[in-house]
Amino acid sequence: MSAKTATAPEEDTASDTAGVTASLPTALCSVVWSGGHPYVREGHNGRARWVGLDDRGRPLTLTDAELARRGWSRRASG
């Protein structure tokens, strides 16, 4: 018989099963994953954006709010 231990919620995902939202990284050059694609934090002076590619390989920039709505993780899934 094995005992289950309680674990802390994952800190590397946008939300857990309780719906608590984690904060996106704010350091430039941070990398997060969303929809199977990596996004890199670029910019300065309050104009930072997340830059990546869409499903067709075209450049795509997202705000913090847009990326949070899409869902994100600090690691690639799979």
WOLIN-V886936 format. One record per residue. N is the residue number from 1. NEAR is the number of other ideal C-beta (glycine too) atoms within 10 Angstrom. Layout:
n=N near=NEAR
n=N near=NEAR
This chain:
n=1 near=2
n=2 near=4
n=3 near=4
n=4 near=5
n=5 near=5
n=6 near=4
n=7 near=6
n=8 near=6
n=9 near=11
n=10 near=14
n=11 near=9
n=12 near=11
n=13 near=18
n=14 near=20
n=15 near=14
n=16 near=13
n=17 near=7
n=18 near=6
n=19 near=6
n=20 near=10
n=21 near=10
n=22 near=17
n=23 near=9
n=24 near=18
n=25 near=15
n=26 near=9
n=27 near=7
n=28 near=11
n=29 near=8
n=30 near=15
n=31 near=14
n=32 near=22
n=33 near=19
n=34 near=21
n=35 near=12
n=36 near=9
n=37 near=15
n=38 near=13
n=39 near=23
n=40 near=13
n=41 near=19
n=42 near=14
n=43 near=12
n=44 near=7
n=45 near=5
n=46 near=5
n=47 near=7
n=48 near=17
n=49 near=17
n=50 near=25
n=51 near=15
n=52 near=19
n=53 near=12
n=54 near=10
n=55 near=9
n=56 near=6
n=57 near=8
n=58 near=7
n=59 near=8
n=60 near=17
n=61 near=13
n=62 near=17
n=63 near=11
n=64 near=16
n=65 near=9
n=66 near=13
n=67 near=20
n=68 near=17
n=69 near=12
n=70 near=14
n=71 near=12
n=72 near=22
n=73 near=14
n=74 near=16
n=75 near=11
n=76 near=11
n=77 near=9
n=78 near=5
